[in-house]
Amino acid sequence: MSDTAQVRIRLKTREESYAVPDVPLIVPLSLKRYGLSQVVNKVLSLDRSVPFDFFVGSNKTLLKTSLDKYLIENGLSPENELEIEYARSIIPPVHSGSFPHDDWVSSVAPSEEIIVTGSFDGYIRVWDYSGNATATLSAHEDGVKAVSWAEGGALVSGGMDGLIKLWDVPKSRCVSQFMGHTAPINSIIAKGNLLVSAGADGQLGIWNLDAKPTVIKPKKKKAKLEDNYVEPQSIVSHSVRQGNVSSPLTDIIFSPKDSTVAYSVSENHTIQTWDLLTPQVVETSTTSFPLSALTALPQVGILAVGSTARHILLHDPRAQTISSGQLNGHTGIVSSLAPSPESEFMLVSASYDSTLRIWDIRVPGSSLYTIQRANGTRSDRVFDVDWIKTGIFSVGTDKNLQINASTGARATEEN
């Protein structure tokens, strides 16, 4: 087509602060992402240039070419108006550090000041951002399975020994222990004085973090009698059983809108909604695959659910049936999910295929970015990932905590 050929477009965004008037615009067919970003910036009269990504067509495909090439590849005529959705860009994730461990690393809990990791060797390590291990805590005899922050900067850990521990990190001291599970702790979450745990024994534990520890006889012979243990307020078997055994709960999160409600996923293919006050399962949605990871995108009301079938389901928990939205791209089990700290439509996933992937749920066709392990391996499994404003943090069988810088706008754009 001619360099002067034009097309009529209509620009839309879900980010109200960057919305342009809902009117058609005539632009050159030769425009790519950078040129379209210039159009938006000019219409908005922004003082500082902001780069955007653009999504076209009914499938909201990320525009990676010129408008001309997109129309040709999709058999579309430039005579028709083209609706284009746009959103602020993020920088491609750049590796900014790797902190080595002595064994596989199962879990990570970053904050803006420090990073905490849990390992198969039973230790919790506290790191500063320079890569120095400022504390090493002997935590669980059979390995650490999960770590999570609690109120006031306290830390909770779940072990393969079935124990949960509450830590005073600055003092490197275990404050109390929570006993009730009979198998490894797969996931733990805390809010206020409430601690909720999901176990491989198929049980959901509900605990009061303010409870005064008492000396009780531990179930494990190796545990010390003088240790302080807290019994659960409730320890509830998962309502759907496989034979005589409760199916393992693999992940759990609080409802973003109500801390008395939690969502969990299980190896028996189900997503459960829990009323923590009762406590009981009030809703169960069934999929076709064992489920392995869970996170929420609160502003759009969606749960992202990882599966052993290598994809991510997008599910509205208010729906009676499993939603049909799906993100495909991983070639291994999806082991962990975390939402973006800046965009309500984005999340990161970790997989046993040795990669992380960044997704925008408005672009179901493919992930925006794929992050490989920094050491170049392609056979390592990634167990856990978290995403906060300081970066994306991931751990796995490569025995490393890997950090990838991810937020902020691009300094430059391709023409």
FENBEL-V542108 format. One record per residue. N is the residue number from 1. OMEGA is omega as a letter, one per 40 degrees, with the letter a starting at -180 (NA if undefined). D_LAST is the distance of its C-alpha to the last C-alpha in whole Angstrom. Layout:
BEGIN
{{N,OMEGA,D_LAST} {N,OMEGA,D_LAST}}
END
This chain:
BEGIN
{{1,a,19} {2,i,18} {3,a,15} {4,i,17} {5,a,18} {6,i,18} {7,i,19} {8,i,21} {9,i,19} {10,a,21} {11,i,20} {12,i,22} {13,i,22} {14,i,25} {15,a,24} {16,a,26} {17,a,25} {18,a,22} {19,i,23} {20,i,22} {21,a,25} {22,i,26} {23,i,25} {24,i,23} {25,i,20} {26,a,19} {27,i,16} {28,i,14} {29,a,14} {30,a,10} {31,i,9} {32,a,7} {33,a,8} {34,i,6} {35,i,7} {36,i,10} {37,i,11} {38,i,11} {39,a,13} {40,i,15} {41,a,15} {42,i,17} {43,a,19} {44,a,20} {45,a,20} {46,i,20} {47,a,21} {48,a,18} {49,i,15} {50,i,15} {51,a,12} {52,i,13} {53,a,13} {54,a,14} {55,a,17} {56,i,18} {57,a,22} {58,i,25} {59,i,24} {60,i,22} {61,i,19} {62,a,16} {63,a,13} {64,a,11} {65,i,10} {66,i,10} {67,i,13} {68,a,15} {69,i,15} {70,a,16} {71,a,19} {72,a,20} {73,a,20} {74,i,22} {75,a,24} {76,a,23} {77,i,24} {78,i,21} {79,a,25} {80,i,25} {81,a,23} {82,i,21} {83,a,21} {84,i,19} {85,a,19} {86,i,17} {87,i,18} {88,i,17} {89,i,15} {90,i,17} {91,i,16} {92,a,17} {93,a,20} {94,i,21} {95,a,25} {96,i,27} {97,i,30} {98,a,33} {99,a,37} {100,i,39} {101,a,42} {102,a,45} {103,i,45} {104,a,43} {105,a,41} {106,a,42} {107,a,40} {108,i,38} {109,a,39} {110,i,36} {111,a,37} {112,a,35} {113,a,38} {114,i,39} {115,i,38} {116,i,41} {117,i,41} {118,a,44} {119,i,45} {120,i,47} {121,i,50} {122,a,51} {123,i,49} {124,i,47} {125,i,45} {126,a,43} {127,i,40} {128,a,39} {129,i,35} {130,i,36} {131,i,37} {132,i,41} {133,a,43} {134,i,45} {135,i,48} {136,a,49} {137,i,51} {138,a,53} {139,a,52} {140,a,54} {141,a,56} {142,i,54} {143,i,50} {144,a,48} {145,a,46} {146,i,45} {147,a,44} {148,i,43} {149,i,43} {150,a,46} {151,i,47} {152,i,47} {153,i,46} {154,a,48} {155,i,47} {156,i,48} {157,i,48} {158,a,49} {159,i,51} {160,i,52} {161,i,55} {162,a,55} {163,i,55} {164,a,53} {165,i,53} {166,a,52} {167,i,51} {168,a,52} {169,a,49} {170,a,50} {171,a,53} {172,a,52} {173,i,55} {174,a,55} {175,i,57} {176,i,58} {177,a,58} {178,a,57} {179,i,59} {180,i,60} {181,a,57} {182,a,59} {183,a,55} {184,i,52} {185,a,50} {186,a,47} {187,i,45} {188,i,46} {189,a,45} {190,i,47} {191,a,47} {192,i,49} {193,a,52} {194,i,52} {195,i,51} {196,a,50} {197,i,50} {198,a,49} {199,i,51} {200,i,51} {201,i,55} {202,a,54} {203,i,55} {204,i,53} {205,i,54} {206,a,54} {207,i,56} {208,a,56} {209,a,55} {210,a,57} {211,i,60} {212,a,63} {213,i,63} {214,i,66} {215,i,68} {216,a,68} {217,a,69} {218,i,65} {219,a,65} {220,a,64} {221,a,67} {222,a,64} {223,a,63} {224,a,66} {225,a,68} {226,i,68} {227,i,64} {228,a,63} {229,i,62} {230,i,61} {231,a,62} {232,i,59} {233,i,60} {234,i,59} {235,a,58} {236,i,58} {237,i,57} {238,a,55} {239,a,56} {240,a,55} {241,i,57} {242,a,57} {243,i,60} {244,a,62} {245,i,59} {246,i,56} {247,a,53} {248,i,51} {249,a,48} {250,i,45} {251,a,43} {252,i,44} {253,i,42} {254,i,43} {255,i,43} {256,a,40} {257,a,42} {258,a,46} {259,i,47} {260,i,50} {261,i,48} {262,i,46} {263,i,44} {264,i,45} {265,a,44} {266,i,47} {267,a,47} {268,i,49} {269,a,46} {270,i,47} {271,a,45} {272,i,47} {273,a,48} {274,i,50} {275,a,52} {276,i,53} {277,a,56} {278,e,58} {279,i,57} {280,i,56} {281,a,53} {282,i,53} {283,i,50} {284,i,49} {285,a,46} {286,i,47} {287,i,44} {288,a,44} {289,i,43} {290,a,44} {291,a,42} {292,a,41} {293,a,39} {294,i,38} {295,a,36} {296,i,35} {297,a,33} {298,a,35} {299,i,33} {300,i,32} {301,a,36} {302,i,35} {303,i,36} {304,a,34} {305,i,37} {306,a,36} {307,i,38} {308,i,40} {309,i,39} {310,i,35} {311,i,33} {312,i,33} {313,i,35} {314,a,34} {315,i,37} {316,a,38} {317,i,42} {318,a,43} {319,i,43} {320,a,46} {321,i,44} {322,i,42} {323,a,38} {324,a,36} {325,a,33} {326,i,32} {327,a,29} {328,i,29} {329,i,28} {330,i,30} {331,i,33} {332,i,35} {333,i,37} {334,a,35} {335,a,37} {336,i,35} {337,i,33} {338,i,32} {339,i,30} {340,i,27} {341,a,28} {342,a,26} {343,a,25} {344,a,28} {345,a,26} {346,i,25} {347,i,27} {348,i,27} {349,i,30} {350,a,32} {351,i,33} {352,i,36} {353,i,33} {354,a,32} {355,i,29} {356,i,28} {357,i,25} {358,a,23} {359,i,24} {360,a,23} {361,i,26} {362,a,24} {363,a,22} {364,a,25} {365,a,24} {366,i,23} {367,i,22} {368,a,19} {369,i,20} {370,a,23} {371,i,24} {372,i,27} {373,a,30} {374,a,29} {375,i,32} {376,a,30} {377,i,33} {378,a,33} {379,a,36} {380,i,37} {381,i,37} {382,a,35} {383,a,38} {384,i,36} {385,i,33} {386,a,33} {387,i,30} {388,a,30} {389,a,28} {390,i,29} {391,i,27} {392,a,28} {393,a,31} {394,a,33} {395,i,36} {396,a,38} {397,i,40} {398,i,38} {399,a,40} {400,i,37} {401,a,35} {402,i,32} {403,i,29} {404,i,26} {405,a,24} {406,a,22} {407,a,22} {408,a,20} {409,i,16} {410,i,13} {411,a,13} {412,i,9} {413,i,6} {414,i,4} {415,NA,0}}
END
